[in-house]
Amino acid sequence: MTGHQWGAAGPPLEAYSRVTNPERFASLHDTAAEMLDRLEREFLTERREAYGLDSELEEGCTLLRPSVALLPRDIGAAPLIVAFSAFPGLRARFGRWYTVAFPTCGCDACDETAENEIERLRSLIDNMTRGRFREAIRVSADGTVWQESEFGSTGGRSAERARLDQAHARKLLRAGGRRSYEWRPWSERG
């Protein structure tokens, strides 16, 4: 949320439930497709394109085109999956558990722009491909389960922590693998 257009008073209440110009995000699809093509050319990855690549990521949205997965040949490097929603927008999965939407909301109150969302996507991809991404599912002493993710860069770190329902956490962990990942950089071609 940028909120630039609203000033100090903030947005009016009705702006929170209104999306007057979703087309302002249409450029996200072309830009993301170009980014995925560039990543495939520059890094050692396997590309998969299909509907149903990631049922959780694609759940509840109409897709305009097949989702794209880039799977690094190094299994210690984080995979990337991008779904192209009809909103128009994107949903992306970095690594095993971190999912994010572009735009996050899209309502008039949030005042998001395609340019800012493209920059946010670029930053996350850059950090991930350089091995500056880690994620974990942690259980506190009181039994509370947390999903944690952190992207780092030379300009600082961005971390998120969200509480998970225990049943959902069990489902995520049942899929196999570890409880935490410090993802390695993607290997470059040539």
C-alpha positions in Angstrom: 0.0 0.0 0.0 1.5 3.3 -1.0 -1.4 5.7 -0.2 0.2 8.6 -2.1 -3.0 9.8 -3.7 -4.9 10.2 -0.4 -2.7 12.4 1.6 -2.6 12.6 5.4 -6.3 12.1 5.8 -6.1 8.6 4.2 -8.5 7.0 1.8 -12.3 7.2 2.2 -13.9 4.1 3.6 -15.7 3.2 0.3 -12.3 3.0 -1.5 -11.4 -0.2 0.5 -14.1 -2.2 -1.3 -13.7 -0.6 -4.8 -11.5 -1.5 -7.7 -12.2 1.1 -10.4 -9.3 0.3 -12.7 -7.9 -3.2 -12.5 -6.5 -2.9 -16.0 -3.7 -0.7 -14.5 -2.1 -4.0 -13.5 -2.3 -5.6 -17.0 1.4 -4.9 -17.7 2.3 -7.3 -14.8 1.6 -10.3 -17.1 3.9 -9.3 -19.9 6.7 -8.2 -17.6 6.5 -11.4 -15.5 6.6 -13.5 -18.7 9.7 -11.6 -19.9 11.3 -12.0 -16.5 10.6 -15.8 -16.6 12.1 -16.0 -20.1 15.2 -14.1 -19.1 15.7 -16.3 -16.0 15.4 -19.4 -18.1 18.0 -18.1 -20.5 20.4 -17.0 -17.8 20.1 -19.8 -15.2 20.2 -23.6 -15.3 16.6 -24.4 -14.8 13.9 -26.7 -16.0 10.7 -24.9 -17.2 7.2 -26.3 -16.7 4.1 -24.6 -18.0 0.6 -25.9 -17.2 -2.6 -25.3 -15.5 -2.7 -27.0 -12.1 1.1 -26.7 -11.4 0.4 -25.5 -7.9 -3.2 -26.1 -6.7 -2.7 -23.9 -3.6 -1.4 -21.0 -5.6 -4.1 -21.3 -8.2 -6.9 -21.9 -5.8 -9.8 -19.4 -6.0 -8.6 -17.5 -9.1 -9.3 -17.7 -12.7 -6.1 -18.1 -14.7 -5.6 -16.3 -18.0 -2.7 -18.5 -19.1 -0.9 -21.6 -17.7 1.3 -21.1 -14.6 5.0 -21.3 -15.1 7.5 -23.1 -12.8 11.2 -22.6 -13.0 13.0 -25.4 -11.2 16.7 -24.9 -10.7 18.9 -27.9 -11.5 20.5 -27.4 -8.1 17.9 -28.8 -5.7 19.4 -26.6 -3.0 18.2 -23.5 -4.9 14.6 -22.3 -4.5 12.1 -23.0 -7.2 9.8 -20.3 -8.5 6.2 -20.7 -9.7 4.1 -17.9 -11.2 0.3 -18.0 -11.8 -1.3 -15.4 -14.1 -4.7 -14.4 -12.7 -7.5 -12.8 -14.6 -7.7 -9.9 -12.1 -5.1 -9.1 -13.8 -2.4 -9.9 -11.4 0.1 -12.5 -10.4 0.5 -15.0 -7.6 4.0 -16.4 -7.0 5.6 -19.1 -4.9 9.2 -18.7 -3.9 10.7 -21.9 -2.5 8.4 -24.3 -0.6 6.0 -22.1 1.3 6.3 -18.4 0.6 3.5 -17.2 -1.5 2.7 -13.6 -2.5 0.3 -11.8 -4.7 1.0 -8.9 -7.1 -0.8 -6.6 -6.3 -1.3 -7.5 -2.7 -4.8 -6.2 -2.8 -5.7 -4.0 -5.8 -8.4 -1.9 -4.2 -8.5 1.8 -4.7 -7.5 2.5 -1.1 -4.3 0.6 -1.4 -3.2 2.8 -4.2 -0.8 0.2 -5.6 0.7 0.7 -9.1 2.0 -1.8 -11.7 5.4 -0.1 -11.6 5.8 -0.7 -7.8 4.5 -4.2 -8.0 7.0 -5.0 -10.9 9.8 -3.6 -8.8 8.7 -5.7 -5.8 8.7 -8.8 -7.9 12.1 -8.0 -9.4 13.6 -7.5 -5.9 12.2 -10.8 -4.6 13.4 -12.7 -7.7 16.9 -11.1 -7.5 17.3 -12.0 -3.8 16.1 -15.5 -4.4 18.3 -16.2 -7.4 21.3 -14.8 -5.5 20.7 -17.1 -2.6 19.5 -14.4 -0.2 16.2 -16.2 0.7 15.4 -18.5 3.6 12.1 -19.8 5.0 11.0 -22.0 7.9 8.1 -23.4 9.8 8.8 -23.1 13.5 6.8 -24.3 16.5 7.0 -22.2 19.7 7.2 -23.6 23.2 3.5 -23.0 23.6 2.7 -24.9 20.4 2.0 -21.9 18.2 3.2 -22.6 14.7 4.8 -19.8 12.6 5.8 -19.6 8.9 8.8 -17.4 8.5 10.5 -16.0 5.4 13.4 -13.6 4.9 14.8 -12.0 1.8 18.1 -10.2 2.2 20.0 -7.7 0.0 22.8 -5.3 0.2 20.2 -2.7 1.1 18.8 -4.6 4.1 16.5 -7.5 5.0 12.8 -8.0 4.6 11.3 -10.6 6.9 7.7 -11.9 7.4 6.2 -14.0 10.1 2.7 -15.4 10.0 0.9 -17.6 12.4 -0.2 -21.0 10.9 -3.1 -23.2 11.9 -1.6 -26.5 13.2 -3.5 -28.6 10.7 -2.3 -26.5 7.8 1.3 -26.7 9.2 1.1 -30.5 9.4 -0.1 -30.6 5.8 2.8 -28.4 4.7 5.3 -30.5 6.6 3.7 -33.8 5.6 4.7 -33.1 2.0 8.2 -34.0 3.0 11.4 -32.2 3.4 12.8 -30.1 6.2 11.3 -27.5 8.5 13.8 -24.8 7.3 15.6 -23.9 4.1 18.5 -21.5 3.4 18.3 -21.5 -0.3 21.4 -21.4 -2.4 22.0 -19.1 -5.4 20.8 -20.3 -8.8 23.5 -21.6 -11.1 24.2 -19.5 -14.1 24.4 -20.9 -17.7 27.8 -20.9 -19.3 
